[in-house]
Amino acid sequence: REAFRYMRVKEPDEALKKLFDDCVKESKNQFSYKVCFGEFPLLMNGDEIDLGFAKTKSKALSVNLKGCDKIILFAATVGHGIDRLIKKEELFSPAKAVCLQALGSERVESLCDAFNDELKAAYAESGYRLKPRFSPGYGDLSLELQNKIIPVLNCSKHLGISLGENLMMSPSKSVTAIIGIYK
């Protein structure tokens, strides 16, 4: 359902369901689920935020982090395999490429959700709660923050993630995010 939502399809017909099922089967061994993360202190003064590894300004993020005194910074990826498959299918079957794009997006979001669930359980044991994750490029949080996140987490070594001049990550089905921690 989530992948169809990424394709903006409310009710897929039988042909699209079959195409999507074919994509699921074809991509089964193309995903490499990886996450790396770190915990950092947090200081805020209005919408000026010191994340411990970088300073930034964001009203939306400051609202999200209200009441927190530290953060978890993380990066997640499903690897290069799905990108290669998408590129191949763009040449031969654009419809299949769209399905694979949606499937890759759903897989990386599911990875982030699973990681968040693990963190919630682990931090709850110490009496902490977590805020919803917040990514660069969302709201008024500058995508430029990627330039600080990728190196501080050593994403190239741990996950194989690199950042292009346009601030887009490779593999494309990768996410970076900030999660607030509060007592």
Number of C-alpha atoms within 10 A of each C-alpha: 11 16 18 18 13 17 16 11 13 11 11 15 9 9 9 16 14 12 14 22 13 15 19 16 9 13 17 10 10 17 18 13 15 18 18 16 17 12 17 18 15 19 17 18 9 12 14 15 19 16 20 13 14 12 14 16 17 16 15 14 24 20 11 17 26 14 14 21 16 18 24 19 23 24 24 23 29 25 23 18 15 24 21 13 18 20 14 14 17 15 9 10 11 14 14 20 20 18 25 28 23 20 23 28 20 19 20 23 19 13 20 24 13 12 16 18 12 12 15 16 13 13 15 13 9 9 9 14 17 21 18 13 20 19 21 18 13 12 12 12 18 14 14 13 17 19 14 12 20 19 14 14 19 16 22 13 10 12 22 14 24 18 17 10 7 8 14 13 18 17 20 20 24 27 21 24 20 25 23 26 24 17 12
